[in-house]
């Protein structure tokens, strides 16, 4: 128990850098950001298997880890990183706030689930009325999914005039709050859901393919700064080639992928995650580079409808010109 909580806390507070690579290109140094999360598996595999270094052999590569999408987008906006992996919520929100961000591809889909405390007498969305539900932050991907689930059932959070109390809470602290009965349910991604399931404290109410968009909503997308896209077309193509190799590897070498992700997370956080938890987590994630622009537009429209976006929610200029 203590080891799992410590691992979750370390991951949630993580902000470290690791470097590798060599020669010079358009911009000699390229900085890539990602999280030590399951849906960011292609980044971890790309680093471990050398796909990124091989494809970007003419560049010096730096990788940087982030605990949340807001800090990632801050780093992208200020030039600390050039491109990387992030949830769709922070990327779309920053773009619609005027940020110079370009969506260049997709990494993973699914992985988000609705869980509830086993003794909270919650078996459906309707049972959440009058309950306390946690999401990692306000307006994040998980939060918007949760509010859409409520909306589809004629319900809403207290913030939106309903009777469901929603609080922001980092996944690393949720397990303690469940044990103390301070929260009744939560929307989380992996490996958090499988970690909490393994403790026998929570049960899954809605699986990854049962939440809005049936698991087809991106869990992680690839974004780059506009400056990088405009001035590093060769490096961008090389990075996407490496990303494609990573996804192919994950989809065809699941057991080795489990080992790589476990190894990478241990190196980053100095904590081990049980292989069974990683295996269960990966079952809820689809690694796929294709981008469904319509789903992302619907997601942005929902964000505007719920009051997180002021002005237009049009994403037509967000996408890279070469994106199919």
Secondary structure, DSSP 4 states (H G I P E B T S, - for coil): -HHHHHHHHHHHH---EEEEE---SSSSEEEEEE-SSGGGHHHHHHHHTTHHHHHTTTSEEEEEE-SSHHHHHHHHHTTS-SEEEE-HHHHHHHHHTT--EEEEEEEEEE--EEEEETTS---SGGGGTT-EEEESSTTSHHHHHHHHHHHHTT--BGGGTSSBEEEE--HHHHHHHHHTTS-SEEEE-TTHHHHHHHTTSEEEEE-TTTSGGGG-SEEEEEEEEHHHHHH-HHHHHHHHHHHHHHHHHHHH-HHHHHHHHHHHHHHHHS----HHHHHHHHTTEEE-----HHHHHHHHHHHHHTTS--S----TTTB-TT--
